[in-house]
């Protein structure tokens, strides 16, 4: 059987050295869920937050095949700690599991050049304006498919206001690009950047990212970045981040237990 973890400290050692803020969110009981098959002496653990699922410890088929009842996702990104976990995922999901590469970005508090970021924000064309995500924009994003991930992991605007943050470029009263918190953890956020397709390649994501970093600096938060592709890596480096390493994940389609 699979059980939800009520005392996160019991599984902290299984995630030792893993620099993933979604895991930290779960361990800090801020967002997400943790699951084990043994509550007394857990040897394996699954952390799940939004579209991401992390496996650590001794590979366990029961955890790999488990989908919580509350989860309505049809798609999941599974992140294995070891090659043994990779095999468990491949064996269970078969053709539904597509192995791809993601790119970890170094977490380096204090590295950002405030003056440079301010200049980036100041370069926004007069045809656009910048706006932080307020309650009106929060509701808009919840009901708009292309930018829903800016706020989708938050149960309410009140929760977002407390542990989330976002900067949006507006055009004619509607968002066209934005950088927001996919999730929150103690003293930081995980950055999610999206630009509407017709407004891409105009530097808007760069400006949104700069504004979000500046807003985080004001709160003494760290804006953690993890890249899905090399374009995202390049954008992060323009903003002051540094690439760390590649790592494998599995994109699971038709996600079900």
N, C-alpha and C positions, 0 to 999 in steps of 0.2 A: 504493500500500500504506500501511497504518497501522502505526506503530511506537510502542511504549511508551517514554516519556522516562526515561532513566537519569540524566541530568544536569539537574535542574530549573532550575538557573541560566540555562540556554539559553532558557527560555520566560518567565522573570520579566518582561521588558519588555512582553510581550504582555498581561499582566494589570495593568499599571500603573494605580494609582488605584482598583482594584476592591476594595472593603471587604467581602469574603466570607471567612469563616473556613474554609469547606470548601475553598476554593482555597488558602488558606494551609496547611492540613493537607497537601494534595498537594505544594505547593512545598517544604514542610519535611520531606517524606518520612516523615510521622508516620502518616497514613492516606490512603487513596484512590490514584488512578492518574492519570497524564497521558499523552496521546497526541498524536502529530503525524504528518504525512505526509512531512515532510522533516526528517531528523535533523541535517543539516549546517547549514542556515539556516532554521529553522522560522519560517514566517510565520503559521501557524494552529495552534491548540491546543485540546484538549478536556480538561477536568478532570472526573473522575467520582468521587463518593463517595456511597455509599448510594443514595438515590433521586434524587440531584441530579447534573446534568450541565451544565457551564458551557463556553461556546464563546467564544473570543477570537481577535483578529487578523483576518486576511483570511478571509472566509467560504469554507468548503470543504465541498462536498457529500459528499465521501468521509468526512469526520469526522462529519458530521451523521447519515449512514446507518450508521455503524459501531457495532456492539454487541460488546464484548469477550466472549470465550468463557467467561470465569469468571462473567460477570454472569447471574444467574438471575431478575432482576426482570422482571415483566410490565408494570410501570408505571414511568415515569420523569418527573421534572420537569426540563425543559430550560430553561436560562437563557441567552438570547442577549445578547451584548455590544452589538450594533447592530441596526438595522432590517434590514440586509442579511442578518444571521444569521437573523432572524425569517423572512425570505422563504425561505431555504434549508430551514428546519424545516417551514414550511407546504407548500412544494412537494413535499418528500419524504414527509411523513407524512399530508398531506391531512386527512381527517376524523378520523384518530386523534389529531390534535393539537388540544387545546382550549386556547385562549389565555385566561389568567386574570391577575389582578393579585395581587402579593404586596407586603408593606410592610416596607421596610428601617428598622431602628431604629438610632439613632446609637450609636457605640461611644465611650463616655466614661469611661475608667478614673477611679476615685476619686470618682464622683458619688453613690454610695449612702450613705444615712443609716442607719448601723448601729443606732442606738437605735430608730428607727422599725421597722426590720425585726425586731428582737428582740421588740418589742411585738406585731407581727403574728404571729410564731411563738407567742408566749405566749397568744394568743387562741384557740388550738385547744381545742375542746370536749373534756371528759373522756371522751366516748364513743370518741374516737380517740386514737392515739398516733403520734408521728413516729419514723421509723427511717431511717438511712442505708442505702444499698444495699450489702449484704455478699454473700458468696458464695452463701448460701442464696437471697436475693432475686434475685440475678443469674440463677441457674438457673431460678427460678420465672418470671421475665420472659421468658427465652429460650423457654419452653414455653407462654406465655400470649399469645394473639393481640393482645388490646386494649392491652397495655403492652409489647409486644416491642421497640418502637422506643427504649425507654429504654436498651437494651443491644445492639441488633441489629448495630451496626457494629463490635463488639469481638469478636475471635477467642477470647478467653478472659477469665476473671475477673482473671487476673494483669495482662492488658493494661488492663482497665477500672480496676483498682486503681491503676495507674500514671498513666494519662492521662484517666481518667473519674471521675465523681462523680454521686451522685444522692440525693435526699431523698424519702421516701415516707410518705404518711399511711396508717396501718393501721387496719382495723376487724375485730374478731373474728379476728385472726391473718392477714388477707389485705390486700394493697394495694387501695386504692380511688382514690388520686390520687397523682401523683408528678411531680417535676421532675428530669430527669437530663440527662446529656450525650449528645446525638445523636452528636457527634464531638468529638475533641480536637485542639488545636493547641498550639504553643509558648506556654505561660503562659496558657492559656485553654480554654474549652469552648464548644460551641454548644448552647443550651438546648432541650430537648424537654419539653413539659408535656402530660400527658394525665390526664383524670379519667374514671373509669368512669361510664357514662351515668346510672345511677341515683343517683349522688352529686354530680351537677353542680349549679351555682347555690347552693352552700353555702360558698363561699369557700375551699375546700380547695386549689385550684390556687394561689391567692394565698399561702397559708401555705407550701406546698411551694416555691414560687418564692422566697419570702423566706429559707427555710432554706437552699436551694441557694446563693443569693447570699452569705449569711453564711459558708457552708462554703468558697466560693471565695475570699472575702476572707481567710480564715485561711491559705490556700495562696498568696496573692498571684496568684490566677488571675482572668481577666476572663470573666464569663458573658455571652457574646454572644447576642443575641436577634434573630430574624428572624420576622416575623409572617405567617401564612397568611391571616388575616382581621382584621376590625376589632375583634372581641372580644379577640384576642391583643394587638393594639395597645393597647387600653384596659387590659388586665391589666399589660402591660409598664410603662405610664405610672404605674399605681398603685404599682409597685415602685420607681419612680425613673428609669426610662428616658425617652428622648424620641424621638418619631417623626422620621424623616428624609425618606423619599420613597417613592412607589409605583414599582413596576417590573414589566414584563410577563414572564411565564413561560409555557411550554407544558407542559400535562399530557398525556403520551403514553400512551395505552392500547394494549394488545396490542403492547408494545414489542419489536420485533425488527428486525434489520438487513435 
